Amino acid sequence: MPRSYASALEALNTLQRGATVATEGRNTALNPREKISAWLKTLNLDISKPHYIHIAGTKGKGTTCLYTENLLQTYNHCDGRESKIGCLTSPHVMTVRERIRINSYPLTEDSFAYHFWTLWCQMCPGASAGQVETSSPPMLGYPGFITLLAFHVFSKESVDVAILETGMGGETDSTNAITSPIATGITELGLDHMNRLGNSIESIAWHKAGIFKPSVPAFSVPQKEAAVTVLKRRAIEKGVELQFIDDSFIVSNNITLVPDEEFQRHNASLALALAGVYIAGLTTTPSYVTRATARCLEQTELPAKFETITQGNVSWVLSSAHNEMSIAAACRAFMALLAKKTGTYATALLFSHESHRDSTKMLQCVSGNRQFQSCLFCPEVLDESPQVRQDFHDFRKGSSEWTSALQQQESTWQSFRATGVTQKITSVQRALEIVGHPNDEMVVFVLGSAYTSGMARRLLTNGG
């Protein structure tokens, strides 16, 4: 297989199946943290140099990472520093390279391919894609491999500070292979990934607090009482000073965020606290982040995280919300956005979702917030081209699964309301064609899937 960027994506996507072929008949009882730790030892990869900022939570992790990244980048610029800032987030919006960034830029295709093949060939010497030697640890799945690749990149590129977003949970998450972060943060907690983390807020809080490390400053946004109790107990068990932050700095300094909602102010406040630890040299106060530096939060790019892209008379509001909790918050923000509009306009919904989560509850939440003139139900498919789009390709979802999901979602939506035209469509490109270029103003709300919002963004910005 040629060692190109395209072939790297092809090889990477074989891991979406959970590497069942590679690990067949072998002991795979290790959790993600244990698997990646075994590989770090096997590869003799030292990940101890960067200062790590570790972030877990149910909603707002990615946003908090991007806020923290921009705060550190702005501080570097204002202070004349040249330190390297790494950042690992998921999922990606338009390209997998976005998941691993240095100084706010995704890896280039050449850099991604170089680091990918360097690592892949060490893990699979002389083997075909997806195969590992029997003496190796169990092969990592897609998220775990991306995490290992990030560790590899941050080590080889001599990154000074790295911001890590957990994939799922915290205690057993692959990012939790780090042992000495300089700060940890917990974003808003809610019921999600219950098949893996448990079906109570207490169980989920226990998992998320697994990123706490002895004597390392820990911060959390305000939480439900049940979650607070667990977080405090875990902090005591781990010898951690846990601080719950509020949005007073953001409010008192008149920092305006998008959307200008309480949850976003909490995300930004958490980022201020986490960045403040690094800037202050491992102290727990965010006061070292000045008001001037904090102003960068207003300009932080948050692709497809309640981002509005306007083309002609159509405003596309792109949201990555994909669980009931996030969708409820996104709907409140959408209603607030519409409340500021004047004149006559139409609204449309582009909904896409296929997972173990209950899309019925999501749609019920959406239907209670706004009367849409039209509702399009769409799979996570970019366009009608037979060419495989490796950045968006998901081996786990076939056409039959999507057909069933779209039928169920359209039927559910129709049961909630008597008006509004509904339509099942085949791709995001088709959605853009249907909306077209109306003579009157229209607002389209894209919701339910980070990948679908990313595809819309890619088409609307010509891949930019």
Secondary structure by P-SEA (a helix, b strand, c coil): ccccaaaaaaaaaccccccccccccccccccaaaaaaaaaaaacccccccbbbbbbcccaaaaaaaaaaaaaaaaaaaaccbbbbbbbbcccccccccccccccccccaaaaaaaaaaaaaaaccccccccccccccccccaaaaaaaaaaaaaaaacccbbbbbbccccccccccccccccbbbbccccccccccccccaaaaaaaaacccccccbbbbccccaaaaaaaaaaaaaaccbbbbbcaaaaaaaccccccccaaaaaaaaaaaaaaaaaaaccccccccccccccccccccccccccbbbbcccbbbbccccccaaaaaaaaaaaaaaaaaccccbbbbbbbbbbccccaaaaaaaaaacccccbbbbbccccccccccccccccccccaaaaaaaaaaaaaaaaaaccbbbbbbbccaaaaaaaaccccbbbbbbbcccaaaaaaaaaaaaccc
